[in-house]
């Protein structure tokens, strides 16, 4: 075993860590509001198709690249294609990791605040809560600090141990909340909105939103799965792992939707209210349910932990890169990367009403994102960059490394893959690049 690198101690540990990275705010906070903004049922159908046809085959490709090279995203690419410009795709991944981490930890900080708020049951005005500058920055800083402390400990005692215990608990509480919201008056209207697809609502933007959300939620497109794959051994079954991670992740998001939409319709709220959605609906739900001042904090503790297992993975990518390639000291790097991310995240923390400048700093066109800094970071790094990364890495694996070589790597430890090999090669070489390209061209209005 290489000294500065770790390895997962068990297959279960890896699946839990991969699912821990995938499951987070993307499922509980982001997925419901994106689904709400994109018409509900129609989005859900497109989303599930995108996960199956694009997310899953692509995740296997990233894992294979990581395991074959035993390196971080940049190192993996250099190992396959030394001295080429392809390494910039890896660099883009590292930067994207920091970019996502910067706004993600701000929202994770809100979940910390809501542990307390739902416990005391007062001061639940979200607009006021996020507009408080000092509080936003302190909660954000606290979250970054916890993340850094865990990554500091290394992958085995840090990342793995947490995931194994806490992920199952999250599913349990989601299930409990679904059962409760289904008993509310008017809940079925929400179920209908969420599950009955109105296909006339599907546009190019719906498909892009689904693709961006799928990549974000499955932690794809920035080399995270390359990095996590690099801690795998040749005995590990990557196909089964990728399927388990995708299934758990999609299930968690789907369940979150089954809580939010029935609750929302029973309260007579608007499903398209945007990023504030769960922070408005869930606390209201807790306040009206029996025992809500206990269930509320418990829920937000689990959500904070789900977010933590994702921020850990986001920080692990730049750390692995600097440790492998620049031979820097792991512990120093952790603090440096955390500090840079903190500075980068301050405008996001102040962009929800605290600072008029960052609240209304339009850099991207209005049809892509709202005007606040955080939403634009979320689009730029959380959607756009991941999708571009996914396009380039599919081409890299399919054509530069060559899909056949990748398939041989996947085959090791995954005997079932023989049956899927041809299909997978087609997906990675043709289907993924072409479909992503069409979606991107559409985004820039080429087809109008
Ligand atoms: N998948 C995580 C979530 O849904 C976010 C994430 C994106 C983590 C990319 C790592 C890499 O919350």
Boltz pocket constraint, residues with backbone or C-beta under 6 A from the ligand:
constraints:
  - pocket:
      binder: B
      contacts: [[A, 21], [A, 22], [A, 23], [A, 24], [A, 25], [A, 26], [A, 27], [A, 100], [A, 215], [A, 216], [A, 217], [A, 218], [A, 219], [A, 220], [A, 222], [A, 224], [A, 306], [A, 310], [A, 311], [A, 313], [A, 314]]
      max_distance: 6.0
